[in-house]
Amino acid sequence: MRTLCSSTLIGEALLIMFAALVAMRLTDVSNGEIWAVSGIAMALCIALCGMINRPGAVPIGWVLQIGLIASGFILPTMFGLGVVFAGLWWCSVHYGRKVDEFKAARAAAEAAAVHA
């Protein structure tokens, strides 16, 4: 799960950076406000990459996805991109857990074969 979720979060951090650059030109929000909010969101994305296996990290990721969708009120394109990244986040969590389960079962089977 760590690899899939981290990949999604890195992509999301880049999206936030580029969206901030666009928002500076297309909105009336001050540049300081844009970079303060975007900077916190990007830092959260990067921090979550290292903490994804800890309790509470996945729900924090969901809050981040909701925030990304809500940024569409400032930059309308973000409604669509936020939904896309929320879908990627769901896939990363869902299929990442399946991969982790498969790896654990495979490791257990190999360990049993070695001890048999």
N, CA, C and O atoms as a GROMACS GRO file, in nm:
protein
  464
    1MET      N    1   0.083  -0.119   0.000
    1MET     CA    2   0.000   0.000   0.000
    1MET      C    3   0.088   0.125   0.000
    1MET      O    4   0.052   0.228  -0.058
    2ARG      N    5   0.201   0.115   0.065
    2ARG     CA    6   0.288   0.232   0.080
    2ARG      C    7   0.329   0.290  -0.055
    2ARG      O    8   0.325   0.412  -0.074
    3THR      N    9   0.368   0.205  -0.148
    3THR     CA   10   0.416   0.253  -0.278
    3THR      C   11   0.304   0.321  -0.357
    3THR      O   12   0.324   0.430  -0.411
    4LEU      N   13   0.189   0.257  -0.363
    4LEU     CA   14   0.078   0.314  -0.439
    4LEU      C   15   0.030   0.446  -0.379
    4LEU      O   16   0.010   0.544  -0.451
    5CYS      N   17   0.012   0.448  -0.249
    5CYS     CA   18  -0.036   0.571  -0.184
    5CYS      C   19   0.067   0.683  -0.194
    5CYS      O   20   0.032   0.799  -0.217
    6SER      N   21   0.193   0.649  -0.175
    6SER     CA   22   0.297   0.751  -0.184
    6SER      C   23   0.305   0.809  -0.324
    6SER      O   24   0.325   0.929  -0.340
    7SER      N   25   0.290   0.726  -0.425
    7SER     CA   26   0.292   0.774  -0.563
    7SER      C   27   0.177   0.871  -0.588
    7SER      O   28   0.195   0.975  -0.652
    8THR      N   29   0.061   0.838  -0.538
    8THR     CA   30  -0.055   0.926  -0.552
    8THR      C   31  -0.032   1.058  -0.480
    8THR      O   32  -0.064   1.165  -0.533
    9LEU      N   33   0.025   1.052  -0.360
    9LEU     CA   34   0.047   1.173  -0.283
    9LEU      C   35   0.153   1.264  -0.347
    9LEU      O   36   0.140   1.386  -0.344
   10ILE      N   37   0.257   1.205  -0.405
   10ILE     CA   38   0.358   1.286  -0.474
   10ILE      C   39   0.296   1.354  -0.596
   10ILE      O   40   0.319   1.473  -0.620
   11GLY      N   41   0.217   1.280  -0.672
   11GLY     CA   42   0.147   1.339  -0.786
   11GLY      C   43   0.054   1.451  -0.741
   11GLY      O   44   0.040   1.553  -0.809
   12GLU      N   45  -0.010   1.431  -0.629
   12GLU     CA   46  -0.101   1.532  -0.577
   12GLU      C   47  -0.025   1.657  -0.532
   12GLU      O   48  -0.072   1.768  -0.554
   13ALA      N   49   0.090   1.639  -0.471
   13ALA     CA   50   0.171   1.754  -0.430
   13ALA      C   51   0.211   1.836  -0.553
   13ALA      O   52   0.209   1.959  -0.549
   14LEU      N   53   0.248   1.769  -0.660
   14LEU     CA   54   0.283   1.840  -0.783
   14LEU      C   55   0.162   1.911  -0.841
   14LEU      O   56   0.173   2.025  -0.888
   15LEU      N   57   0.047   1.846  -0.839
   15LEU     CA   58  -0.076   1.908  -0.887
   15LEU      C   59  -0.107   2.034  -0.807
   15LEU      O   60  -0.144   2.137  -0.864
   16ILE      N   61  -0.092   2.027  -0.677
   16ILE     CA   62  -0.119   2.143  -0.591
   16ILE      C   63  -0.025   2.258  -0.626
   16ILE      O   64  -0.067   2.374  -0.631
   17MET      N   65   0.102   2.226  -0.649
   17MET     CA   66   0.198   2.329  -0.684
   17MET      C   67   0.159   2.399  -0.815
   17MET      O   68   0.158   2.522  -0.823
   18PHE      N   69   0.128   2.319  -0.917
   18PHE     CA   70   0.090   2.377  -1.046
   18PHE      C   71  -0.043   2.453  -1.036
   18PHE      O   72  -0.060   2.557  -1.101
   19ALA      N   73  -0.136   2.402  -0.957
   19ALA     CA   74  -0.264   2.470  -0.939
   19ALA      C   75  -0.243   2.605  -0.870
   19ALA      O   76  -0.311   2.702  -0.901
   20ALA      N   77  -0.150   2.610  -0.776
   20ALA     CA   78  -0.120   2.736  -0.708
   20ALA      C   79  -0.065   2.839  -0.808
   20ALA      O   80  -0.101   2.956  -0.803
   21LEU      N   81   0.021   2.794  -0.897
   21LEU     CA   82   0.075   2.884  -0.998
   21LEU      C   83  -0.036   2.939  -1.088
   21LEU      O   84  -0.035   3.058  -1.123
   22VAL      N   85  -0.129   2.855  -1.125
   22VAL     CA   86  -0.242   2.898  -1.209
   22VAL      C   87  -0.332   2.991  -1.130
   22VAL      O   88  -0.377   3.093  -1.182
   23ALA      N   89  -0.359   2.957  -1.005
   23ALA     CA   90  -0.449   3.038  -0.922
   23ALA      C   91  -0.393   3.178  -0.899
   23ALA      O   92  -0.469   3.273  -0.883
   24MET      N   93  -0.263   3.191  -0.897
   24MET     CA   94  -0.203   3.324  -0.880
   24MET      C   95  -0.243   3.417  -0.993
   24MET      O   96  -0.260   3.537  -0.971
   25ARG      N   97  -0.259   3.364  -1.112
   25ARG     CA   98  -0.291   3.446  -1.229
   25ARG      C   99  -0.440   3.460  -1.253
   25ARG      O  100  -0.485   3.562  -1.307
   26LEU      N  101  -0.518   3.359  -1.214
   26LEU     CA  102  -0.659   3.359  -1.253
   26LEU      C  103  -0.757   3.395  -1.142
   26LEU      O  104  -0.878   3.402  -1.167
   27THR      N  105  -0.709   3.418  -1.021
   27THR     CA  106  -0.801   3.448  -0.911
   27THR      C  107  -0.763   3.579  -0.845
   27THR      O  108  -0.655   3.633  -0.868
   28ASP      N  109  -0.854   3.629  -0.762
   28ASP     CA  110  -0.829   3.751  -0.686
   28ASP      C  111  -0.771   3.723  -0.548
   28ASP      O  112  -0.749   3.816  -0.471
   29VAL      N  113  -0.746   3.598  -0.516
   29VAL     CA  114  -0.689   3.561  -0.388
   29VAL      C  115  -0.543   3.605  -0.387
   29VAL      O  116  -0.473   3.594  -0.487
   30SER      N  117  -0.499   3.656  -0.272
   30SER     CA  118  -0.361   3.706  -0.266
   30SER      C  119  -0.261   3.591  -0.279
   30SER      O  120  -0.289   3.477  -0.241
   31ASN      N  121  -0.146   3.623  -0.334
   31ASN     CA  122  -0.043   3.522  -0.353
   31ASN      C  123   0.002   3.459  -0.222
   31ASN      O  124   0.031   3.340  -0.215
   32GLY      N  125   0.007   3.540  -0.116
   32GLY     CA  126   0.046   3.488   0.014
   32GLY      C  127  -0.052   3.382   0.065
   32GLY      O  128  -0.010   3.280   0.120
   33GLU      N  129  -0.181   3.408   0.048
   33GLU     CA  130  -0.282   3.310   0.092
   33GLU      C  131  -0.273   3.182   0.008
   33GLU      O  132  -0.281   3.072   0.061
   34ILE      N  133  -0.257   3.200  -0.121
   34ILE     CA  134  -0.247   3.083  -0.209
   34ILE      C  135  -0.130   2.996  -0.168
   34ILE      O  136  -0.145   2.874  -0.153
   35TRP      N  137  -0.013   3.056  -0.149
   35TRP     CA  138   0.106   2.977  -0.116
   35TRP      C  139   0.103   2.923   0.026
   35TRP      O  140   0.160   2.817   0.053
   36ALA      N  141   0.038   2.993   0.118
   36ALA     CA  142   0.026   2.942   0.255
   36ALA      C  143  -0.056   2.812   0.256
   36ALA      O  144  -0.015   2.711   0.312
   37VAL      N  145  -0.172   2.818   0.192
   37VAL     CA  146  -0.260   2.700   0.189
   37VAL      C  147  -0.196   2.589   0.105
   37VAL      O  148  -0.195   2.473   0.146
   38SER      N  149  -0.144   2.624  -0.011
   38SER     CA  150  -0.083   2.524  -0.099
   38SER      C  151   0.041   2.462  -0.034
   38SER      O  152   0.063   2.342  -0.044
   39GLY      N  153   0.120   2.545   0.030
   39GLY     CA  154   0.240   2.494   0.097
   39GLY      C  155   0.208   2.395   0.207
   39GLY      O  156   0.274   2.292   0.220
   40ILE      N  157   0.105   2.426   0.286
   40ILE     CA  158   0.063   2.333   0.391
   40ILE      C  159   0.014   2.203   0.330
   40ILE      O  160   0.047   2.094   0.378
   41ALA      N  161  -0.066   2.213   0.224
   41ALA     CA  162  -0.119   2.092   0.159
   41ALA      C  163  -0.007   2.009   0.097
   41ALA      O  164  -0.008   1.886   0.106
   42MET      N  165   0.090   2.075   0.033
   42MET     CA  166   0.203   2.001  -0.026
   42MET      C  167   0.287   1.935   0.083
   42MET      O  168   0.329   1.820   0.067
   43ALA      N  169   0.312   2.007   0.192
   43ALA     CA  170   0.389   1.948   0.303
   43ALA      C  171   0.316   1.829   0.364
   43ALA      O  172   0.378   1.730   0.401
   44LEU      N  173   0.184   1.839   0.374
   44LEU     CA  174   0.104   1.728   0.426
   44LEU      C  175   0.114   1.607   0.333
   44LEU      O  176   0.125   1.494   0.380
   45CYS      N  177   0.109   1.630   0.203
   45CYS     CA  178   0.124   1.520   0.107
   45CYS      C  179   0.258   1.449   0.126
   45CYS      O  180   0.263   1.326   0.132
   46ILE      N  181   0.364   1.526   0.136
   46ILE     CA  182   0.497   1.468   0.149
   46ILE      C  183   0.511   1.397   0.284
   46ILE      O  184   0.567   1.288   0.291
   47ALA      N  185   0.461   1.458   0.390
   47ALA     CA  186   0.469   1.396   0.522
   47ALA      C  187   0.391   1.265   0.527
   47ALA      O  188   0.435   1.168   0.588
   48LEU      N  189   0.275   1.261   0.463
   48LEU     CA  190   0.194   1.139   0.462
   48LEU      C  191   0.264   1.024   0.389
   48LEU      O  192   0.241   0.908   0.420
   49CYS      N  193   0.349   1.058   0.293
   49CYS     CA  194   0.423   0.952   0.223
   49CYS      C  195   0.504   0.867   0.321
   49CYS      O  196   0.513   0.745   0.306
   50GLY      N  197   0.563   0.931   0.420
   50GLY     CA  198   0.644   0.859   0.517
   50GLY      C  199   0.565   0.796   0.629
   50GLY      O  200   0.617   0.711   0.702
   51MET      N  201   0.440   0.836   0.645
   51MET     CA  202   0.361   0.786   0.758
   51MET      C  203   0.241   0.704   0.714
   51MET      O  204   0.150   0.681   0.793
   52ILE      N  205   0.240   0.659   0.590
   52ILE     CA  206   0.119   0.598   0.534
   52ILE      C  207   0.078   0.469   0.606
   52ILE      O  208  -0.040   0.434   0.606
   53ASN      N  209   0.171   0.399   0.666
   53ASN     CA  210   0.136   0.274   0.735
   53ASN      C  211   0.096   0.296   0.880
   53ASN      O  212   0.062   0.200   0.950
   54ARG      N  213   0.100   0.418   0.927
   54ARG     CA  214   0.063   0.447   1.065
   54ARG      C  215  -0.088   0.466   1.077
   54ARG      O  216  -0.154   0.505   0.981
   55PRO      N  217  -0.141   0.439   1.196
   55PRO     CA  218  -0.286   0.458   1.216
   55PRO      C  219  -0.325   0.605   1.193
   55PRO      O  220  -0.256   0.696   1.237
   56GLY      N  221  -0.433   0.624   1.125
   56GLY     CA  222  -0.484   0.758   1.101
   56GLY      C  223  -0.434   0.823   0.974
   56GLY      O  224  -0.486   0.927   0.935
   57ALA      N  225  -0.334   0.766   0.909
   57ALA     CA  226  -0.278   0.829   0.788
   57ALA      C  227  -0.377   0.824   0.672
   57ALA      O  228  -0.391   0.922   0.598
   58VAL      N  229  -0.445   0.714   0.655
   58VAL     CA  230  -0.541   0.702   0.544
   58VAL      C  231  -0.657   0.801   0.561
   58VAL      O  232  -0.695   0.866   0.464
   59PRO      N  233  -0.716   0.814   0.681
   59PRO     CA  234  -0.821   0.916   0.696
   59PRO      C  235  -0.770   1.058   0.673
   59PRO      O  236  -0.842   1.142   0.618
   60ILE      N  237  -0.647   1.087   0.713
   60ILE     CA  238  -0.590   1.219   0.685
   60ILE      C  239  -0.578   1.238   0.533
   60ILE      O  240  -0.601   1.347   0.481
   61GLY      N  241  -0.542   1.130   0.463
   61GLY     CA  242  -0.538   1.135   0.318
   61GLY      C  243  -0.674   1.167   0.259
   61GLY      O  244  -0.683   1.241   0.161
   62TRP      N  245  -0.780   1.110   0.317
   62TRP     CA  246  -0.915   1.140   0.269
   62TRP      C  247  -0.951   1.286   0.292
   62TRP      O  248  -1.014   1.349   0.207
   63VAL      N  249  -0.911   1.340   0.406
   63VAL     CA  250  -0.935   1.482   0.433
   63VAL      C  251  -0.862   1.568   0.329
   63VAL      O  252  -0.915   1.668   0.282
   64LEU      N  253  -0.743   1.527   0.295
   64LEU     CA  254  -0.667   1.598   0.192
   64LEU      C  255  -0.738   1.592   0.057
   64LEU      O  256  -0.739   1.690  -0.017
   65GLN      N  257  -0.798   1.478   0.026
   65GLN     CA  258  -0.872   1.465  -0.100
   65GLN      C  259  -0.994   1.558  -0.101
   65GLN      O  260  -1.024   1.620  -0.203
   66ILE      N  261  -1.062   1.567   0.011
   66ILE     CA  262  -1.178   1.656   0.021
   66ILE      C  263  -1.134   1.801   0.004
   66ILE      O  264  -1.201   1.880  -0.062
   67GLY      N  265  -1.020   1.835   0.066
   67GLY     CA  266  -0.967   1.970   0.050
   67GLY      C  267  -0.931   2.001  -0.094
   67GLY      O  268  -0.950   2.113  -0.141
   68LEU      N  269  -0.877   1.902  -0.162
   68LEU     CA  270  -0.841   1.922  -0.303
   68LEU      C  271  -0.966   1.946  -0.388
   68LEU      O  272  -0.967   2.033  -0.475
   69ILE      N  273  -1.070   1.870  -0.362
   69ILE     CA  274  -1.196   1.892  -0.435
   69ILE      C  275  -1.253   2.029  -0.401
   69ILE      O  276  -1.302   2.100  -0.489
   70ALA      N  277  -1.248   2.067  -0.273
   70ALA     CA  278  -1.301   2.196  -0.230
   70ALA      C  279  -1.223   2.312  -0.289
   70ALA      O  280  -1.276   2.423  -0.300
   71SER      N  281  -1.099   2.289  -0.328
   71SER     CA  282  -1.022   2.398  -0.390
   71SER      C  283  -1.083   2.439  -0.524
   71SER      O  284  -1.044   2.541  -0.582
   72GLY      N  285  -1.178   2.362  -0.572
   72GLY     CA  286  -1.250   2.397  -0.693
   72GLY      C  287  -1.330   2.525  -0.679
   72GLY      O  288  -1.367   2.586  -0.779
   73PHE      N  289  -1.359   2.565  -0.555
   73PHE     CA  290  -1.430   2.692  -0.536
   73PHE      C  291  -1.341   2.811  -0.568
   73PHE      O  292  -1.390   2.920  -0.597
   74ILE      N  293  -1.210   2.790  -0.565
   74ILE     CA  294  -1.115   2.895  -0.601
   74ILE      C  295  -1.076   2.882  -0.748
   74ILE      O  296  -1.070   2.981  -0.822
   75LEU      N  297  -1.048   2.760  -0.788
   75LEU     CA  298  -1.006   2.731  -0.925
   75LEU      C  299  -1.094   2.618  -0.976
   75LEU      O  300  -1.067   2.502  -0.945
   76PRO      N  301  -1.200   2.646  -1.054
   76PRO     CA  302  -1.302   2.546  -1.090
   76PRO      C  303  -1.247   2.415  -1.150
   76PRO      O  304  -1.308   2.310  -1.133
   77THR      N  305  -1.137   2.420  -1.219
   77THR     CA  306  -1.080   2.299  -1.277
   77THR      C  307  -1.047   2.195  -1.170
   77THR      O  308  -1.044   2.075  -1.197
   78MET      N  309  -1.023   2.243  -1.048
   78MET     CA  310  -0.984   2.153  -0.941
   78MET      C  311  -1.097   2.062  -0.895
   78MET      O  312  -1.071   1.960  -0.832
   79PHE      N  313  -1.222   2.098  -0.926
   79PHE     CA  314  -1.331   2.005  -0.895
   79PHE      C  315  -1.306   1.872  -0.967
   79PHE      O  316  -1.310   1.766  -0.905
   80GLY      N  317  -1.281   1.879  -1.095
   80GLY     CA  318  -1.257   1.757  -1.173
   80GLY      C  319  -1.129   1.688  -1.134
   80GLY      O  320  -1.127   1.566  -1.115
   81LEU      N  321  -1.020   1.764  -1.122
   81LEU     CA  322  -0.892   1.703  -1.086
   81LEU      C  323  -0.896   1.645  -0.945
   81LEU      O  324  -0.834   1.542  -0.918
   82GLY      N  325  -0.969   1.712  -0.855
   82GLY     CA  326  -0.983   1.660  -0.720
   82GLY      C  327  -1.055   1.527  -0.717
   82GLY      O  328  -1.017   1.436  -0.643
   83VAL      N  329  -1.159   1.515  -0.798
   83VAL     CA  330  -1.233   1.388  -0.806
   83VAL      C  331  -1.143   1.278  -0.864
   83VAL      O  332  -1.147   1.164  -0.819
   84VAL      N  333  -1.064   1.314  -0.965
   84VAL     CA  334  -0.972   1.216  -1.023
   84VAL      C  335  -0.872   1.168  -0.917
   84VAL      O  336  -0.849   1.047  -0.905
   85PHE      N  337  -0.814   1.260  -0.841
   85PHE     CA  338  -0.718   1.219  -0.740
   85PHE      C  339  -0.784   1.146  -0.623
   85PHE      O  340  -0.721   1.060  -0.562
   86ALA      N  341  -0.909   1.179  -0.591
   86ALA     CA  342  -0.980   1.102  -0.488
   86ALA      C  343  -1.001   0.959  -0.536
   86ALA      O  344  -0.989   0.865  -0.457
   87GLY      N  345  -1.031   0.942  -0.664
   87GLY     CA  346  -1.042   0.807  -0.720
   87GLY      C  347  -0.909   0.734  -0.718
   87GLY      O  348  -0.904   0.615  -0.686
   88LEU      N  349  -0.802   0.804  -0.751
   88LEU     CA  350  -0.669   0.743  -0.743
   88LEU      C  351  -0.634   0.704  -0.599
   88LEU      O  352  -0.575   0.599  -0.575
   89TRP      N  353  -0.672   0.790  -0.504
   89TRP     CA  354  -0.646   0.761  -0.363
   89TRP      C  355  -0.722   0.635  -0.321
   89TRP      O  356  -0.667   0.549  -0.252
   90TRP      N  357  -0.849   0.626  -0.362
   90TRP     CA  358  -0.927   0.506  -0.328
   90TRP      C  359  -0.862   0.382  -0.386
   90TRP      O  360  -0.846   0.281  -0.318
   91CYS      N  361  -0.823   0.389  -0.514
   91CYS     CA  362  -0.758   0.274  -0.578
   91CYS      C  363  -0.628   0.238  -0.508
   91CYS      O  364  -0.598   0.120  -0.487
   92SER      N  365  -0.551   0.339  -0.471
   92SER     CA  366  -0.423   0.314  -0.404
   92SER      C  367  -0.443   0.245  -0.270
   92SER      O  368  -0.370   0.151  -0.237
   93VAL      N  369  -0.540   0.289  -0.194
   93VAL     CA  370  -0.567   0.228  -0.064
   93VAL      C  371  -0.625   0.088  -0.082
   93VAL      O  372  -0.578  -0.007  -0.020
   94HIS      N  373  -0.726   0.076  -0.166
   94HIS     CA  374  -0.795  -0.052  -0.185
   94HIS      C  375  -0.701  -0.158  -0.242
   94HIS      O  376  -0.686  -0.266  -0.183
   95TYR      N  377  -0.640  -0.129  -0.354
   95TYR     CA  378  -0.554  -0.228  -0.417
   95TYR      C  379  -0.421  -0.244  -0.345
   95TYR      O  380  -0.359  -0.350  -0.349
   96GLY      N  381  -0.377  -0.138  -0.281
   96GLY     CA  382  -0.254  -0.148  -0.201
   96GLY      C  383  -0.271  -0.247  -0.086
   96GLY      O  384  -0.180  -0.324  -0.057
   97ARG      N  385  -0.386  -0.245  -0.022
   97ARG     CA  386  -0.412  -0.342   0.086
   97ARG      C  387  -0.418  -0.484   0.030
   97ARG      O  388  -0.371  -0.578   0.095
   98LYS      N  389  -0.476  -0.500  -0.088
   98LYS     CA  390  -0.481  -0.634  -0.149
   98LYS      C  391  -0.341  -0.684  -0.181
   98LYS      O  392  -0.311  -0.801  -0.161
   99VAL      N  393  -0.255  -0.595  -0.231
   99VAL     CA  394  -0.117  -0.633  -0.261
   99VAL      C  395  -0.045  -0.671  -0.132
   99VAL      O  396   0.029  -0.770  -0.129
  100ASP      N  397  -0.066  -0.594  -0.025
  100ASP     CA  398  -0.004  -0.626   0.103
  100ASP      C  399  -0.049  -0.763   0.155
  100ASP      O  400   0.032  -0.839   0.207
  101GLU      N  401  -0.179  -0.792   0.141
  101GLU     CA  402  -0.230  -0.923   0.184
  101GLU      C  403  -0.168  -1.035   0.101
  101GLU      O  404  -0.130  -1.139   0.156
  102PHE      N  405  -0.157  -1.014  -0.028
  102PHE     CA  406  -0.096  -1.114  -0.116
  102PHE      C  407   0.050  -1.138  -0.079
  102PHE      O  408   0.094  -1.252  -0.073
  103LYS      N  409   0.124  -1.030  -0.054
  103LYS     CA  410   0.265  -1.044  -0.016
  103LYS      C  411   0.279  -1.118   0.116
  103LYS      O  412   0.369  -1.201   0.131
  104ALA      N  413   0.192  -1.089   0.213
  104ALA     CA  414   0.197  -1.156   0.342
  104ALA      C  415   0.167  -1.305   0.327
  104ALA      O  416   0.233  -1.389   0.388
  105ALA      N  417   0.068  -1.339   0.246
  105ALA     CA  418   0.034  -1.480   0.223
  105ALA      C  419   0.148  -1.552   0.152
  105ALA      O  420   0.180  -1.666   0.185
  106ARG      N  421   0.208  -1.486   0.057
  106ARG     CA  422   0.319  -1.546  -0.016
  106ARG      C  423   0.440  -1.567   0.076
  106ARG      O  424   0.506  -1.671   0.068
  107ALA      N  425   0.470  -1.469   0.162
  107ALA     CA  426   0.581  -1.483   0.256
  107ALA      C  427   0.555  -1.596   0.355
  107ALA      O  428   0.646  -1.670   0.390
  108ALA      N  429   0.430  -1.608   0.400
  108ALA     CA  430   0.396  -1.716   0.492
  108ALA      C  431   0.410  -1.852   0.424
  108ALA      O  432   0.458  -1.947   0.486
  109ALA      N  433   0.368  -1.861   0.298
  109ALA     CA  434   0.379  -1.987   0.226
  109ALA      C  435   0.527  -2.022   0.204
  109ALA      O  436   0.564  -2.139   0.216
  110GLU      N  437   0.610  -1.924   0.172
  110GLU     CA  438   0.753  -1.951   0.153
  110GLU      C  439   0.818  -1.992   0.284
  110GLU      O  440   0.904  -2.080   0.286
  111ALA      N  441   0.779  -1.927   0.394
  111ALA     CA  442   0.833  -1.963   0.524
  111ALA      C  443   0.793  -2.105   0.563
  111ALA      O  444   0.873  -2.180   0.620
  112ALA      N  445   0.669  -2.142   0.533
  112ALA     CA  446   0.622  -2.277   0.564
  112ALA      C  447   0.695  -2.380   0.479
  112ALA      O  448   0.723  -2.490   0.526
  113ALA      N  449   0.726  -2.345   0.354
  113ALA     CA  450   0.798  -2.437   0.266
  113ALA      C  451   0.941  -2.456   0.312
  113ALA      O  452   0.996  -2.566   0.298
  114VAL      N  453   1.002  -2.354   0.366
  114VAL     CA  454   1.140  -2.363   0.414
  114VAL      C  455   1.147  -2.450   0.538
  114VAL      O  456   1.241  -2.528   0.555
  115HIS      N  457   1.048  -2.438   0.626
  115HIS     CA  458   1.048  -2.514   0.751
  115HIS      C  459   0.994  -2.656   0.735
  115HIS      O  460   1.002  -2.736   0.828
  116ALA      N  461   0.939  -2.687   0.620
  116ALA     CA  462   0.881  -2.821   0.600
  116ALA      C  463   0.984  -2.920   0.554
  116ALA      O  464   0.951  -3.037   0.533
   0.00000   0.00000   0.00000
